């Protein structure tokens, strides 16, 4: 059995959960290795729809085990809401979900600090989901103020850490941001209770996963967000606070990189992003609105409208390079079914010079102009197609051009939200 990573090759919202759900049939264990409740992974199973923010999408398969790795920042309330919803829909999680004892916890003061910071910055804000992700990772890196899952299993340790942290956080909230201070009592009480509920799920997931790999189990790593939101390689500072790229799977789950066999990059057939920051192929016109309306492009976590644009091959080549992609899965091809003429950005130009690589400097990126190649649309329904050969000729030509420009073979094409609306190439 293989060890496979599935991750976003753009700015997130590529439809990773659908691909994870599809590939889970070939895996024994599905793992989340980074991020937090700031990303929503939506899957549709028959008449049921699930939006997961923390639990791996593979949980809907009753014979699979799921793991929340040490690289995830865990918001207990969000986790419990997902567990309750699964139970209501008849999906048991007992014995099938494991949470790393090393994962860090999101606390109320993280959310309060993030909201206060974004409000103070105003127009220059990053545009976060306000789930406290950045401040939680900040405490983790700061070392002295991070609270891990294992800490909530000991009420005395937990209370000591929260009291110490709140002294500092309240100073910042009140004196820097002019916000109201938080009370320690309710937070300690709530998180002691959270610890009791978390206890049955907590284990050393690094040991669990490495033992599973040695036993020949199939492991599927489910990335959150996308390559261009990676804190090191993305469109900084308009990024998330974790490594969304393939290397994050090793550090965020406690396995060696030599254990990884495949890296599948999920690519939406066009490009979207949520939040602020440069977006070279963004369509601020009727076509952008048309794609958004057809694709119902609104954030699963925030409900915010997504910015829409043409496919950008510069981004795909960057994703291939940084992640070492072995194949790509193209999603939402059906959203383009009725569009008469399509465009793909092959490269940029800046001051008359060709730019083939995504710039690190966003001031430089803002000056880049996309250079497009125009392809004819197919203007026919692809949602009933179940083989690559049954796709319209122009759709196959569009996909072939994506392969050529990205340098990566397409392994999967999605033509709808349901499991069966998937083509294995």
FENMO-V567892 format. One record per residue. SS is DSSP state (h for helix, s for strand, l for the rest). PHI is phi in whole degrees, 0 to 359 (999 if undefined). Layout:
ss: <SS;SS>
phi: <PHI;PHI>
This chain:
ss: <l;l;s;s;s;s;s;s;l;l;l;l;l;l;l;h;h;h;h;h;h;h;h;h;h;h;l;l;s;s;s;s;l;l;s;l;l;l;l;l;s;s;s;s;s;l;l;s;s;s;s;s;l;l;l;l;h;h;h;h;l;l;l;l;s;s;s;s;l;l;l;s;s;s;l;h;h;h;h;h;h;h;h;h;h;h;h;h;l;l;l;l;l;l;l;l;s;s;s;s;l;l;l;s;s;l;l;h;h;h;h;h;h;h;h;h;h;h;h;h;h;h;h;h;l;l;l;l;l;l;l;l;h;h;h;h;h;h;h;h;h;h;l;l;l;l;l;s;h;h;h;h;h;l;h;h;h;h;h;h;h;h;h;h;h;h;h;h;h;h;h;h;h;h;h;h;l;l;l;l;l;l;l;h;h;h;h;h;h;h;h;h;h;h;h;h;h;h;h;h;h;s;s;l;h;h;h;h;h;h;h;h;h;h;l;l;l;l;s;s;s;s;l;l;l;l;h;h;h;l;l;l;l;l;l;l;l;l;l;l;l;l;l;l;l;l;h;h;h;h;h;h;h;l;l;l;h;h;h;l;l;s;s;s;s;s;s;s;l;l;s;s;s;l;l;l;l;l;l;l;l;s;l;l;l;h;h;h;h;h;h;h;h;h;h;l;l;s;l;l;l;l;l;l;s;l;s;s;s;l;s;s;h;h;h;h;h;h;h;h;h;h;h;l;l;l;s;s;s;s;s;l;h;h;h;h;l;l;l;l;s;s;s;s;s;s;s;s;s;s;l;l;s;s;s;l;l;l;l;l;l;h;h;h;h;h;l;l;s;s;s;s;s;s;s;s;l;l;l;l;l;l;l;l;l;l;l;h;h;h;l;l;h;h;h;h;h;h;h;h;h;h;h;h;h;h;l;l;l;s;s;s;s;s;l;l;l;s;l;l;l;s;s;s;l>
phi: <999;262;251;233;253;243;216;279;258;232;261;89;62;277;94;298;298;299;289;300;301;294;276;299;300;262;238;256;225;243;233;267;240;197;79;210;278;271;230;250;253;257;228;240;235;62;273;262;237;237;240;259;250;227;285;303;297;294;297;287;271;296;258;249;254;236;228;255;280;294;281;276;258;259;260;305;299;293;299;294;297;291;298;295;295;299;297;298;265;81;251;279;242;300;79;241;231;235;238;294;292;267;295;270;255;278;244;304;290;294;295;298;293;294;298;297;295;297;294;290;293;74;297;270;297;292;90;286;276;63;263;79;293;301;299;292;296;299;295;298;291;293;75;281;241;288;243;261;304;297;290;281;276;234;301;291;299;301;299;298;292;295;299;296;294;294;301;286;296;293;299;293;301;277;269;268;255;67;264;283;287;258;270;284;304;299;292;299;300;295;281;297;295;300;300;297;285;287;313;295;264;276;202;276;288;296;298;301;290;293;296;295;297;297;276;84;286;271;243;239;266;255;284;248;60;211;306;282;254;294;295;264;249;276;278;300;268;274;224;270;255;225;272;275;275;300;299;294;293;291;286;276;229;80;236;280;297;289;281;275;259;222;228;258;267;268;235;290;293;223;233;223;205;244;96;271;117;300;213;305;259;299;251;266;208;298;293;299;295;294;297;299;291;295;272;49;277;224;300;289;267;256;78;291;295;276;283;241;200;287;297;241;286;298;296;295;293;296;297;297;293;285;266;64;302;263;195;232;246;266;248;60;300;295;295;268;305;256;273;290;219;246;230;233;281;269;193;248;232;218;52;82;252;287;236;259;240;294;289;284;276;291;293;292;301;297;266;278;252;288;253;255;247;260;232;287;284;249;45;209;286;258;294;266;285;234;228;298;291;277;292;302;303;290;291;296;294;296;294;297;291;299;300;296;285;273;78;231;286;277;253;218;232;256;238;168;283;282;306;288;272;221;246;266;277>
